[in-house]
Amino acid sequence: MNDYIERVVDLLDPSLNQINNMAPEEARQRVLSGKAESVRAIDGSFALLARDGKTVRLARSMDRPMRYFLAKRAEGPALIVADRIDAIFNQLKAEGLHGQFHPSYTRMVPAHYIVELQLIGCPDPDPTYTRYFTPQRNSLSTDLDEIGRRYIGALADEIAKWLKRISSSEPIGVAFSGGVDSGAVFLVTYQVMRQLGMSPGRLKAFTLNLGDGPDIQQARKFLEQLGLGLFLEPIEAELSTLDIAETLRIVEDYKPLDVECASMGLALCRGIRARYPDWKHLVDGDGGDENLKDYPIEENPELTIRSVVNNLMLYQEGWGVGRIKHSLTYSGGLSRSYLRTYGPGRHFGFAGFSPFTRPNVIAVAEGIPFTTLTDMSVEKLYALKGEIVARGVKAITGLDMPVFAKRRFQHGAVSVERLRERTSGQEAEYRKQFLALYH
């Protein structure tokens, strides 16, 4: 009776792994090794499970949600691994084990860590965490031209690797608002396609328009200023089609800003899919705000400029593994909130790509000496992103990128007042609705 028979069910879709520099099996062996430098060398998008007897190791990139649940059986533990909470629940239900389930019992593999589990029975030991990506902070000079060139150069490298994996017959869509991040992604993608001898006619800039949002005018002004207006394709939608219950099911989270952002993502993806039934590839600027620390500090009572500039990858990872406020169920930062992008895209059958989430791009951003450049001024921090990105886009593409004031996705597609007609913006209410899905 002391010999437990462990079981592992891997529900991850291996076709979603997009690894540029090695075969998937080699990448899996690197995860199995548990060595940080070995996993850091995996270049691309991945969510990998590797097992040796009772030892299981898991690792993922920022853009690939990865969850697990340990179920109890008389013969030994059963580990279920998937990208979604509902996939885990459905597997447990199929095996008659769903009586053990609650959404809060699922665990998210945090981005940039190797998670090791020992399947040795009851009680289950805590997992161990090994960080595999630790960029050096403050490693760059204060020269904004050099910082921009390095940052957007890294972005261009990631976009080039991605484009080379796509068939020359496939069109490319950019989720585009005319903001700094989507603007940089569009212009760099356009330039890289030309450099690689690819037809830019494959490219479209999709902008969501719910009737009275400022993004459509901004997007049009951005492209027309550069003589690229022909690439703009508005995607119109009705505010009445926003369904928070649907968003909660797809995103499996209840943070208001992410729920609202995901609702816009669903509207955009639904509109593109209705117009183009076979469209596959979408690229976006998610992660750009996190990299250059461009969120309204005053809107979060837990934050100060010191906490923002002095904590490694705070916006990407939250307060970090092993901290009191780190959620085991959801992880933290963009590691958690990337579902706002991943969920809508997957729901409508798109293959998404967020080049700002790649470690090589994040590493440049973390090397920026924010403390010196901002003098701990919030206003200087907010102004820094546009300066860096515009200079970098100029250096890499030769184009003078327009820079507009920051605006959240959900506030660009529709006015805040009209958005509140369809959403409460209340976390407690969203949490209650989400948990009700599993009653």
RAHUHU-V780661 format. One record per backbone hydrogen bond with DSSP energy under -0.5 kcal/mol. CO is the residue of the C=O (numbers start at 1). NH is the residue of the N-H. E is the energy in kcal/mol with one decimal. If there is no record, write none. Layout:
co->{CO | CO}
nh->{NH | NH}
e->{E | E}
This chain:
co->{2 | 4 | 7 | 8 | 9 | 9 | 12 | 13 | 14 | 17 | 18 | 18 | 23 | 24 | 25 | 26 | 27 | 28 | 29 | 30 | 30 | 31 | 35 | 36 | 37 | 39 | 41 | 42 | 43 | 43 | 45 | 46 | 48 | 50 | 52 | 54 | 54 | 55 | 56 | 57 | 58 | 59 | 60 | 61 | 66 | 67 | 68 | 69 | 69 | 71 | 73 | 75 | 77 | 78 | 78 | 79 | 80 | 81 | 82 | 84 | 85 | 86 | 87 | 88 | 89 | 90 | 91 | 92 | 92 | 93 | 97 | 98 | 102 | 102 | 103 | 107 | 108 | 110 | 112 | 112 | 113 | 114 | 114 | 115 | 116 | 117 | 117 | 118 | 128 | 130 | 136 | 142 | 143 | 144 | 145 | 146 | 147 | 148 | 149 | 150 | 151 | 152 | 153 | 154 | 155 | 156 | 157 | 158 | 159 | 160 | 161 | 162 | 163 | 167 | 171 | 172 | 173 | 174 | 174 | 179 | 180 | 181 | 182 | 183 | 184 | 185 | 186 | 187 | 188 | 189 | 190 | 191 | 192 | 193 | 194 | 198 | 199 | 200 | 202 | 204 | 204 | 205 | 205 | 206 | 207 | 209 | 214 | 215 | 216 | 217 | 218 | 219 | 220 | 221 | 222 | 223 | 223 | 224 | 228 | 229 | 231 | 233 | 234 | 235 | 238 | 239 | 243 | 244 | 245 | 246 | 247 | 248 | 255 | 256 | 257 | 258 | 259 | 260 | 261 | 262 | 263 | 264 | 265 | 266 | 267 | 268 | 269 | 270 | 271 | 272 | 276 | 280 | 281 | 282 | 283 | 285 | 287 | 288 | 289 | 290 | 293 | 295 | 296 | 297 | 299 | 300 | 304 | 305 | 306 | 307 | 310 | 311 | 313 | 314 | 315 | 316 | 317 | 320 | 323 | 325 | 326 | 327 | 328 | 331 | 332 | 332 | 333 | 333 | 334 | 336 | 337 | 338 | 338 | 339 | 341 | 342 | 343 | 344 | 345 | 346 | 350 | 351 | 353 | 353 | 354 | 355 | 358 | 358 | 359 | 360 | 361 | 362 | 363 | 364 | 365 | 366 | 367 | 368 | 369 | 370 | 371 | 371 | 374 | 376 | 377 | 378 | 379 | 380 | 381 | 381 | 383 | 384 | 385 | 386 | 387 | 388 | 389 | 390 | 391 | 392 | 393 | 393 | 393 | 394 | 399 | 402 | 408 | 408 | 409 | 409 | 410 | 411 | 412 | 413 | 413 | 415 | 416 | 418 | 419 | 419 | 425 | 426 | 427 | 428 | 429 | 430 | 431 | 432 | 433 | 434 | 435 | 436}
nh->{4 | 6 | 79 | 10 | 11 | 81 | 14 | 16 | 17 | 19 | 20 | 45 | 27 | 28 | 29 | 30 | 31 | 32 | 33 | 34 | 35 | 34 | 39 | 40 | 41 | 42 | 43 | 44 | 20 | 21 | 18 | 61 | 59 | 57 | 55 | 56 | 119 | 52 | 117 | 50 | 115 | 48 | 112 | 64 | 109 | 82 | 107 | 71 | 80 | 78 | 76 | 5 | 7 | 71 | 80 | 9 | 69 | 11 | 67 | 88 | 89 | 90 | 91 | 92 | 93 | 94 | 95 | 97 | 98 | 96 | 100 | 101 | 105 | 106 | 106 | 68 | 110 | 113 | 132 | 133 | 115 | 116 | 130 | 58 | 128 | 56 | 119 | 120 | 116 | 114 | 139 | 144 | 147 | 148 | 149 | 150 | 151 | 152 | 153 | 154 | 155 | 156 | 157 | 158 | 159 | 160 | 161 | 162 | 163 | 164 | 165 | 165 | 166 | 170 | 281 | 204 | 283 | 176 | 206 | 183 | 184 | 185 | 186 | 187 | 188 | 189 | 190 | 191 | 192 | 193 | 194 | 195 | 196 | 198 | 197 | 200 | 202 | 203 | 172 | 174 | 206 | 207 | 233 | 176 | 235 | 237 | 218 | 219 | 220 | 221 | 222 | 223 | 224 | 225 | 226 | 226 | 228 | 227 | 231 | 232 | 205 | 207 | 236 | 209 | 241 | 242 | 247 | 248 | 249 | 250 | 251 | 252 | 259 | 260 | 261 | 262 | 263 | 264 | 265 | 266 | 267 | 268 | 269 | 270 | 271 | 272 | 273 | 274 | 275 | 276 | 279 | 351 | 173 | 353 | 175 | 288 | 291 | 292 | 294 | 293 | 295 | 297 | 299 | 300 | 301 | 303 | 308 | 309 | 310 | 311 | 312 | 314 | 317 | 318 | 334 | 335 | 320 | 323 | 326 | 327 | 328 | 331 | 108 | 327 | 335 | 336 | 336 | 337 | 338 | 339 | 340 | 341 | 342 | 343 | 345 | 346 | 347 | 348 | 350 | 349 | 352 | 282 | 284 | 355 | 357 | 358 | 361 | 362 | 363 | 364 | 365 | 366 | 367 | 367 | 368 | 138 | 140 | 370 | 373 | 374 | 375 | 376 | 377 | 378 | 381 | 382 | 383 | 384 | 384 | 385 | 387 | 388 | 389 | 390 | 391 | 392 | 393 | 394 | 395 | 396 | 397 | 398 | 399 | 398 | 401 | 404 | 411 | 412 | 412 | 413 | 414 | 214 | 215 | 210 | 213 | 419 | 420 | 421 | 422 | 423 | 427 | 430 | 431 | 432 | 433 | 434 | 435 | 436 | 437 | 437 | 438 | 439}
e->{-1.1 | -0.7 | -3.1 | -0.6 | -0.8 | -2.6 | -0.8 | -1.7 | -1.3 | -0.5 | -0.5 | -1.9 | -2.0 | -2.4 | -2.2 | -1.9 | -1.9 | -2.4 | -1.7 | -0.8 | -0.6 | -1.0 | -1.9 | -2.6 | -0.9 | -1.9 | -0.5 | -0.7 | -3.3 | -0.6 | -2.4 | -2.6 | -1.9 | -3.0 | -2.0 | -0.5 | -3.1 | -2.8 | -3.1 | -2.6 | -2.8 | -3.0 | -1.2 | -1.8 | -3.2 | -2.1 | -2.6 | -0.6 | -2.7 | -2.5 | -0.8 | -4.0 | -2.0 | -3.3 | -0.6 | -3.2 | -1.9 | -3.2 | -3.7 | -1.3 | -2.4 | -2.5 | -1.8 | -2.4 | -2.6 | -2.1 | -1.3 | -3.2 | -0.7 | -1.2 | -1.8 | -1.6 | -2.4 | -0.5 | -1.4 | -2.4 | -0.6 | -1.2 | -2.3 | -1.0 | -0.6 | -0.5 | -2.1 | -2.3 | -1.9 | -2.5 | -0.6 | -1.6 | -2.6 | -2.9 | -0.6 | -0.8 | -2.6 | -2.7 | -2.3 | -2.4 | -2.8 | -2.7 | -1.6 | -2.1 | -1.7 | -2.5 | -2.0 | -1.9 | -2.3 | -2.4 | -2.0 | -2.0 | -2.7 | -2.0 | -0.6 | -1.2 | -1.4 | -1.9 | -0.6 | -1.9 | -2.8 | -0.9 | -2.4 | -2.1 | -2.2 | -2.4 | -2.5 | -2.5 | -2.6 | -2.4 | -2.7 | -2.4 | -3.0 | -2.5 | -1.7 | -2.4 | -2.2 | -3.2 | -1.4 | -0.5 | -1.7 | -1.9 | -2.6 | -2.4 | -0.7 | -0.5 | -2.9 | -2.9 | -3.2 | -2.0 | -2.1 | -3.5 | -2.1 | -2.5 | -2.7 | -2.2 | -2.6 | -2.0 | -0.6 | -0.9 | -3.2 | -1.3 | -1.9 | -1.4 | -2.9 | -1.5 | -0.6 | -2.6 | -1.9 | -1.7 | -2.2 | -2.8 | -1.8 | -2.0 | -3.2 | -1.9 | -2.6 | -2.7 | -2.3 | -2.7 | -1.9 | -1.6 | -2.2 | -2.6 | -1.9 | -2.6 | -2.8 | -2.8 | -2.0 | -2.4 | -2.6 | -2.2 | -1.6 | -3.0 | -1.4 | -3.2 | -2.1 | -1.2 | -2.4 | -2.0 | -2.4 | -1.8 | -2.7 | -1.1 | -0.8 | -0.9 | -1.6 | -1.7 | -0.5 | -2.0 | -2.0 | -2.5 | -1.9 | -0.9 | -0.5 | -1.4 | -2.6 | -2.2 | -1.6 | -2.4 | -0.9 | -1.6 | -1.6 | -0.5 | -0.6 | -2.7 | -2.5 | -0.9 | -0.9 | -0.6 | -1.2 | -2.6 | -1.8 | -1.2 | -2.2 | -1.8 | -2.7 | -2.2 | -1.6 | -2.5 | -2.5 | -1.6 | -3.1 | -1.5 | -0.8 | -1.9 | -2.1 | -0.5 | -2.0 | -1.4 | -1.2 | -2.4 | -2.9 | -0.8 | -1.9 | -2.8 | -1.0 | -0.5 | -1.5 | -1.6 | -3.0 | -2.1 | -2.4 | -2.2 | -1.6 | -0.5 | -1.7 | -0.5 | -2.0 | -2.4 | -1.7 | -1.2 | -0.5 | -0.8 | -1.4 | -2.7 | -2.7 | -2.3 | -2.0 | -2.3 | -3.0 | -2.2 | -2.2 | -2.3 | -2.9 | -0.7 | -0.7 | -1.4 | -1.1 | -0.5 | -0.8 | -0.9 | -1.1 | -1.4 | -0.7 | -0.5 | -2.8 | -1.8 | -0.8 | -2.4 | -1.9 | -1.1 | -1.7 | -1.4 | -0.6 | -2.1 | -2.9 | -2.0 | -2.2 | -2.5 | -2.7 | -1.6 | -0.5 | -1.5 | -1.7 | -1.3}
